[in-house]
């Protein structure tokens, strides 16, 4: 198992920090009246790489960090990604001769506002968790049997990049059409079955050409890093609209991501295989690499006015059936060009036990079985004022690789018509 790498930044050497030297995730921050700046998390500090670019990280003819986004750096390619990470390790490791030169460019994380770390080019959400798919079938159709195509292809749909927001951004309860059981016509109003979906988000760092498929191994090399992802879902709106073309307004009102991009390189020691295949996949979905990562995941809810959160779910990314690389390869197989900054949602991650379910739809079994929070309050779906938090970390020997919390508070629906 990988060991903790020691840093001269003392807070990075604690087993409790999600940001040891082994991690070095990438984000964007603002401190005081500064413009957005690219930074690297190390312990409870942020290294301002925008300030250091001209002297230490000059990889292109013009600055790539000045935009306050990581997209231009991603476009430089995997050799530069590796070179940059190696340089960061040299600068921040225990005993580094760079310490005196760069410590003035460390910003306390507590003094910084975290912003969107990259510009989302396109957003695609998948439905690739085996247990979640079976649960949804049992809840909605009375049978856990999977759709005929499910064990053969990673099912997905194209979402809205404009609705992807950084952790901490409040989400308004969406309005829309929903049809009550037994009603002859639909009604319009705020969703009454508001939900989350616990997911991982994979960020594409290399583009593919229009008309050209890619292999799973090539797709794996194209993934720059990962974030936690909450694909908020209005189950009643979705239930009325999704046939025959799938989700639309029930999903388009908000998708939250965690603030730090944890690189594929940082997660490499935690590689894990995909589960045994129940059906042999077609050759274009075959790979020589293990496709998942051993990342512990958690869902918490805190009602408005409560002094603590309740843990309502614990699971692991290895519960997925399809890997991000398999999803990416399938996405491109028909000739779809993949862009730098594309975001792929894994689909809801649920395990076989109820304590491992990744959505309230499953936890309450479609609203039929209410559950009690640590505060004594009852829930089936999300209520106004509730704050939902996703957490995730890969556990090493005396350290962890974390993402930062993915947080969203639900505000009341906007009054309509105005």
C-alpha positions as CSV (number, residue, x, y, z in Angstrom):
1,X,0.0,0.0,0.0
2,X,1.2,3.5,-0.8
3,X,2.8,5.4,2.1
4,X,2.4,9.0,3.2
5,X,4.7,11.5,1.5
6,X,6.0,14.0,4.0
7,X,5.8,17.8,3.2
8,X,7.3,20.9,4.8
9,X,3.7,22.1,5.0
10,X,3.0,20.6,8.5
11,X,-0.8,20.4,8.0
12,X,-0.3,18.1,5.0
13,X,1.2,15.4,7.2
14,X,-1.9,14.7,9.3
15,X,-3.9,11.6,8.7
16,X,-7.0,13.7,8.9
17,X,-6.3,16.1,6.0
18,X,-7.8,15.1,2.6
19,X,-4.9,17.0,0.9
20,X,-1.5,15.4,1.7
21,X,1.5,15.6,-0.6
22,X,0.2,12.3,-2.2
23,X,-2.9,14.2,-3.5
24,X,-2.1,17.7,-4.8
25,X,-5.6,18.4,-6.3
26,X,-6.3,21.3,-8.6
27,X,-8.8,24.1,-7.9
28,X,-9.6,27.7,-8.5
29,X,-9.8,30.3,-5.7
30,X,-10.1,33.9,-4.9
31,X,-8.8,35.6,-1.8
32,X,-9.7,39.2,-0.9
33,X,-10.2,41.2,-4.0
34,X,-8.1,38.9,-6.2
35,X,-9.3,37.7,-9.6
36,X,-9.8,33.9,-9.8
37,X,-6.5,32.1,-9.5
38,X,-5.4,28.5,-10.1
39,X,-4.2,26.7,-7.0
40,X,-3.1,23.4,-5.6
41,X,-4.4,22.2,-2.2
42,X,-1.7,21.1,0.3
43,X,-2.9,20.5,3.8
44,X,-4.9,23.5,4.9
45,X,-3.2,25.8,2.4
46,X,-3.4,26.6,-1.3
47,X,-0.3,27.0,-3.4
48,X,-1.0,29.9,-5.8
49,X,0.4,28.5,-9.1
50,X,-0.9,31.5,-11.1
51,X,1.6,33.6,-9.1
52,X,4.4,31.1,-9.7
53,X,3.8,30.4,-13.4
54,X,6.3,32.7,-15.1
55,X,9.2,31.5,-12.9
56,X,8.4,27.8,-12.4
57,X,5.7,26.6,-14.7
58,X,6.2,28.2,-18.1
59,X,4.9,25.4,-20.4
60,X,3.5,27.4,-23.3
61,X,4.1,30.7,-25.3
62,X,1.4,32.4,-23.1
63,X,0.4,31.8,-19.5
64,X,-2.1,28.9,-19.1
65,X,-3.1,29.7,-15.5
66,X,-4.0,33.4,-16.0
67,X,-7.5,32.5,-17.2
68,X,-8.4,31.2,-13.7
69,X,-9.4,27.8,-15.1
70,X,-7.5,24.5,-15.6
71,X,-8.7,23.9,-19.2
72,X,-5.7,25.4,-20.9
73,X,-3.3,23.4,-18.8
74,X,-5.3,20.2,-19.6
75,X,-4.8,20.9,-23.3
76,X,-1.0,20.7,-22.9
77,X,-1.2,16.9,-22.6
78,X,-0.3,14.1,-20.3
79,X,3.5,14.6,-20.5
80,X,3.1,18.1,-19.1
81,X,0.6,16.9,-16.6
82,X,3.2,14.4,-15.3
83,X,6.0,17.0,-15.4
84,X,4.0,19.5,-13.5
85,X,3.0,17.0,-10.8
86,X,6.7,16.0,-10.4
87,X,7.7,19.6,-10.0
88,X,5.0,20.2,-7.4
89,X,6.3,17.2,-5.4
90,X,9.8,18.5,-5.5
91,X,8.7,22.0,-4.3
92,X,6.5,20.8,-1.5
93,X,8.3,17.7,-0.2
94,X,10.0,17.6,3.2
95,X,13.5,19.2,3.0
96,X,12.8,20.9,-0.4
97,X,15.2,23.8,-1.2
98,X,12.2,25.5,-2.8
99,X,10.5,26.2,0.6
100,X,11.9,29.7,1.2
101,X,11.1,30.7,-2.4
102,X,7.5,29.6,-2.5
103,X,6.1,29.7,1.0
104,X,5.0,33.3,0.6
105,X,2.7,32.0,-2.2
106,X,0.7,29.8,0.2
107,X,-2.8,31.1,1.0
108,X,-4.8,29.7,4.0
109,X,-7.7,27.7,2.6
110,X,-9.9,29.3,5.3
111,X,-9.3,32.7,3.8
112,X,-10.2,31.7,0.2
113,X,-13.4,31.3,-1.8
114,X,-13.3,28.2,-3.9
115,X,-14.7,28.6,-7.4
116,X,-15.4,26.4,-10.5
117,X,-12.1,24.7,-11.2
118,X,-12.7,24.2,-15.0
119,X,-15.1,25.3,-17.7
120,X,-17.5,22.4,-18.4
121,X,-17.6,21.9,-22.2
122,X,-20.3,19.2,-22.3
123,X,-22.0,17.2,-19.6
124,X,-23.1,13.6,-19.9
125,X,-24.7,11.6,-17.2
126,X,-24.7,7.8,-17.1
127,X,-26.8,5.1,-15.5
128,X,-24.1,2.6,-14.7
129,X,-24.6,1.4,-11.2
130,X,-25.9,-2.2,-11.1
131,X,-27.6,-2.0,-7.7
132,X,-29.2,1.4,-8.4
133,X,-30.6,0.2,-11.8
134,X,-32.1,-2.9,-10.1
135,X,-33.5,-0.8,-7.3
136,X,-35.1,1.7,-9.6
137,X,-36.6,-1.1,-11.6
138,X,-38.1,-2.6,-8.5
139,X,-39.5,0.8,-7.3
140,X,-40.8,2.0,-10.7
141,X,-41.8,-1.2,-12.5
142,X,-42.2,-3.7,-9.7
143,X,-39.2,-5.8,-10.9
144,X,-35.5,-5.6,-10.4
145,X,-34.9,-6.9,-13.9
146,X,-32.6,-4.7,-15.9
147,X,-33.5,-3.3,-19.3
148,X,-32.4,-5.6,-22.1
149,X,-29.5,-3.4,-23.1
150,X,-28.1,-2.6,-19.6
151,X,-25.5,-5.4,-19.3
152,X,-24.2,-4.6,-22.8
153,X,-23.8,-0.8,-22.9
154,X,-23.2,2.0,-20.5
155,X,-26.6,3.9,-20.8
156,X,-26.4,7.6,-20.6
157,X,-28.0,10.9,-21.7
158,X,-26.7,14.4,-22.6
159,X,-27.2,16.8,-19.8
160,X,-26.7,20.6,-19.4
161,X,-23.2,22.0,-18.9
162,X,-24.8,25.3,-18.0
163,X,-26.4,23.7,-14.9
164,X,-23.1,22.4,-13.4
165,X,-22.2,24.5,-10.4
166,X,-19.5,24.5,-7.7
167,X,-20.1,23.1,-4.2
168,X,-21.8,25.6,-2.0
169,X,-24.1,27.0,-4.7
170,X,-27.7,27.0,-3.5
171,X,-30.2,25.1,-5.6
172,X,-33.8,26.3,-6.0
173,X,-36.4,23.6,-5.9
174,X,-37.5,23.3,-9.6
175,X,-40.9,24.0,-11.0
176,X,-42.3,21.7,-13.7
177,X,-45.1,19.5,-14.9
178,X,-45.9,16.4,-12.8
179,X,-48.8,14.0,-13.0
180,X,-50.2,12.6,-9.8
181,X,-51.3,8.9,-9.8
182,X,-54.8,8.6,-11.0
183,X,-54.9,12.2,-12.3
184,X,-56.2,12.7,-15.8
185,X,-54.0,15.7,-16.7
186,X,-50.7,17.0,-15.3
187,X,-50.3,19.9,-12.9
188,X,-47.6,22.6,-12.7
189,X,-45.7,23.5,-9.6
190,X,-42.7,22.9,-7.4
191,X,-41.3,19.3,-7.3
192,X,-42.4,17.4,-4.3
193,X,-40.1,14.5,-4.7
194,X,-36.7,16.2,-4.8
195,X,-33.7,13.9,-4.6
196,X,-29.9,13.6,-5.0
197,X,-27.7,11.2,-6.8
198,X,-24.3,10.3,-5.3
199,X,-21.9,10.1,-8.3
200,X,-18.3,10.5,-9.3
201,X,-17.5,12.9,-12.2
202,X,-14.7,12.2,-14.7
203,X,-13.1,15.1,-16.5
204,X,-11.8,14.7,-20.0
205,X,-8.4,16.2,-20.4
206,X,-7.6,15.2,-24.0
207,X,-9.8,15.7,-27.0
208,X,-10.7,13.1,-29.6
209,X,-11.4,13.7,-33.2
210,X,-14.8,14.0,-34.8
211,X,-15.7,10.7,-36.5
212,X,-12.9,8.7,-34.8
213,X,-13.6,6.1,-32.1
214,X,-11.3,5.5,-29.2
215,X,-10.4,2.4,-27.2
216,X,-11.0,2.0,-23.5
217,X,-7.3,2.2,-22.8
218,X,-7.1,5.4,-24.8
219,X,-10.1,6.7,-23.0
220,X,-8.5,5.9,-19.7
221,X,-5.4,8.0,-20.6
222,X,-7.7,10.9,-21.6
223,X,-9.2,11.3,-18.2
224,X,-7.5,14.2,-16.3
225,X,-9.1,13.7,-12.9
226,X,-12.2,13.2,-10.9
227,X,-14.7,15.2,-8.7
228,X,-17.6,14.3,-6.5
229,X,-20.9,14.9,-8.3
230,X,-24.4,15.4,-7.1
231,X,-26.9,15.1,-9.9
232,X,-30.0,16.6,-8.3
233,X,-33.2,15.0,-9.5
234,X,-36.8,15.9,-9.4
235,X,-38.3,12.5,-9.4
236,X,-41.9,13.5,-10.0
237,X,-41.1,15.8,-13.0
238,X,-38.7,13.1,-14.4
239,X,-41.4,10.4,-14.0
240,X,-43.8,12.3,-16.2
241,X,-41.4,13.4,-18.9
242,X,-38.9,10.7,-19.3
243,X,-40.7,8.4,-21.7
244,X,-39.8,7.9,-24.5
245,X,-36.6,10.1,-24.6
246,X,-35.3,10.1,-21.0
247,X,-34.5,12.8,-18.5
248,X,-35.0,16.5,-19.3
249,X,-36.3,19.2,-16.9
250,X,-36.2,16.7,-14.0
251,X,-32.4,16.8,-14.2
252,X,-31.6,20.2,-15.9
253,X,-31.9,22.5,-12.9
254,X,-28.6,21.7,-11.1
255,X,-25.6,19.4,-10.9
256,X,-23.1,20.1,-8.1
257,X,-19.4,19.2,-8.1
258,X,-16.7,19.3,-5.4
259,X,-14.2,22.1,-5.7
260,X,-10.9,20.1,-6.2
261,X,-10.0,18.0,-9.2
262,X,-8.2,14.9,-7.9
263,X,-5.9,13.8,-10.7
264,X,-6.0,10.3,-12.1
265,X,-2.3,10.1,-11.1
266,X,-3.1,10.7,-7.4
267,X,-5.7,7.9,-7.6
268,X,-3.5,5.4,-9.4
269,X,-2.5,3.5,-6.2
270,X,-6.2,2.9,-5.5
271,X,-7.0,1.2,-8.8
272,X,-9.6,-1.6,-8.6
273,X,-11.2,-3.9,-11.1
274,X,-14.7,-3.6,-12.4
275,X,-17.1,-6.4,-11.1
276,X,-17.4,-9.7,-12.9
277,X,-19.4,-9.3,-16.1
278,X,-22.8,-10.9,-16.2
279,X,-22.7,-10.7,-20.0
280,X,-19.6,-10.7,-22.1
281,X,-19.0,-7.1,-23.4
282,X,-18.4,-6.5,-27.1
283,X,-14.7,-6.2,-28.0
284,X,-14.7,-2.4,-28.3
285,X,-15.4,-2.2,-24.5
286,X,-12.5,-4.5,-23.6
287,X,-9.5,-3.1,-21.7
288,X,-6.2,-4.2,-20.3
289,X,-6.5,-1.8,-17.3
290,X,-8.5,-2.1,-14.1
291,X,-11.1,0.6,-14.4
292,X,-12.4,1.7,-11.0
293,X,-10.9,3.2,-7.8
294,X,-11.3,2.3,-4.2
295,X,-12.9,5.5,-2.9
296,X,-15.2,5.5,0.2
297,X,-18.2,7.7,-0.3
298,X,-20.7,9.3,2.1
299,X,-24.0,11.2,2.0
300,X,-25.1,13.5,4.7
301,X,-28.2,15.7,5.3
302,X,-28.6,18.6,7.6
303,X,-32.1,20.2,8.1
304,X,-32.3,24.0,8.4
305,X,-31.7,25.0,11.9
306,X,-30.1,21.7,13.0
307,X,-26.8,21.8,14.7
308,X,-25.4,18.6,13.0
309,X,-25.6,16.5,9.9
310,X,-26.9,12.9,9.7
311,X,-25.1,10.3,7.7
312,X,-27.7,8.6,5.5
313,X,-25.5,6.6,3.2
314,X,-22.0,5.0,2.9
315,X,-20.8,3.2,-0.2
316,X,-17.7,2.9,-2.4
317,X,-16.9,3.8,-6.0
318,X,-16.1,0.1,-6.7
319,X,-19.8,-0.6,-6.6
320,X,-20.1,0.7,-10.2
321,X,-20.5,-1.7,-13.0
322,X,-19.0,0.4,-15.8
323,X,-15.8,2.4,-15.4
324,X,-15.4,6.0,-16.6
325,X,-13.1,4.9,-19.3
326,X,-15.7,2.4,-20.6
327,X,-18.3,5.1,-20.6
328,X,-16.0,7.5,-22.4
329,X,-15.1,4.9,-25.1
330,X,-18.8,4.1,-25.6
331,X,-19.6,7.8,-25.9
332,X,-17.1,8.2,-28.7
333,X,-17.6,4.9,-30.6
334,X,-20.1,6.4,-33.0
335,X,-17.8,9.3,-33.9
336,X,-18.8,11.8,-31.2
337,X,-15.9,14.2,-30.7
338,X,-14.9,14.5,-27.0
339,X,-13.6,17.8,-25.8
340,X,-11.2,19.0,-23.1
341,X,-13.4,19.9,-20.2
342,X,-16.2,17.3,-20.9
343,X,-17.7,16.0,-17.7
344,X,-19.0,12.4,-17.3
345,X,-21.3,11.6,-14.4
346,X,-20.9,8.0,-13.3
347,X,-24.5,7.4,-12.5
348,X,-25.8,6.8,-9.0
349,X,-23.5,4.7,-6.8
350,X,-25.3,2.2,-4.6
351,X,-24.3,-1.0,-2.8
352,X,-26.5,-4.0,-1.9
353,X,-27.3,-2.9,1.6
354,X,-29.8,-0.1,2.2
355,X,-27.1,1.8,4.2
356,X,-25.2,1.9,0.9
357,X,-27.9,3.5,-1.3
358,X,-26.9,6.7,-3.1
359,X,-30.3,8.4,-3.5
360,X,-33.3,9.2,-1.3
361,X,-35.5,7.5,-3.9
362,X,-33.9,4.2,-2.9
363,X,-33.5,5.0,0.8
364,X,-37.2,5.7,1.1
365,X,-38.1,3.1,-1.5
366,X,-40.0,5.6,-3.7
367,X,-41.3,7.6,-0.7
368,X,-43.1,4.6,0.9
369,X,-40.7,4.1,3.8
370,X,-39.7,7.2,5.7
371,X,-36.4,7.3,7.6
372,X,-35.4,9.2,10.7
373,X,-32.5,11.5,11.0
374,X,-30.2,11.9,14.0
375,X,-32.1,15.1,14.8
376,X,-35.3,13.1,15.1
377,X,-36.8,14.6,11.9
378,X,-38.4,12.4,9.3
379,X,-37.6,12.3,5.6
380,X,-38.6,10.6,2.4
381,X,-37.4,13.3,0.0
382,X,-35.5,16.6,0.4
383,X,-37.3,19.5,2.1
384,X,-36.6,23.2,1.6
385,X,-33.7,24.3,3.8
386,X,-32.0,20.9,3.8
387,X,-28.3,20.9,3.1
388,X,-27.0,17.8,1.3
389,X,-23.2,16.9,1.5
390,X,-21.2,14.3,-0.4
391,X,-17.8,13.3,0.9
392,X,-15.3,10.9,-0.6
393,X,-11.7,9.7,0.1
394,X,-9.4,7.0,-0.9
395,X,-7.7,5.6,2.2
396,X,-3.9,4.9,2.2
397,X,-1.5,4.0,5.0
398,X,-1.8,6.9,7.4
399,X,-3.2,9.3,4.8
400,X,-6.2,9.9,2.6
401,X,-6.9,11.3,-0.9
402,X,-9.9,13.5,-0.6
403,X,-12.0,15.8,-2.8
404,X,-13.4,18.4,-0.5
405,X,-17.1,18.4,0.3
406,X,-19.7,18.7,-2.4
407,X,-22.4,20.8,-0.7
408,X,-25.8,22.2,-1.8
409,X,-28.7,23.7,0.1
410,X,-32.2,23.6,-1.3
411,X,-34.0,26.9,-1.5
412,X,-37.8,27.3,-2.1
413,X,-39.0,27.2,-5.7
414,X,-39.2,30.5,-7.5
415,X,-42.8,31.8,-7.6
416,X,-44.3,31.2,-11.1
417,X,-45.9,32.9,-12.9
418,X,-44.1,36.0,-11.7
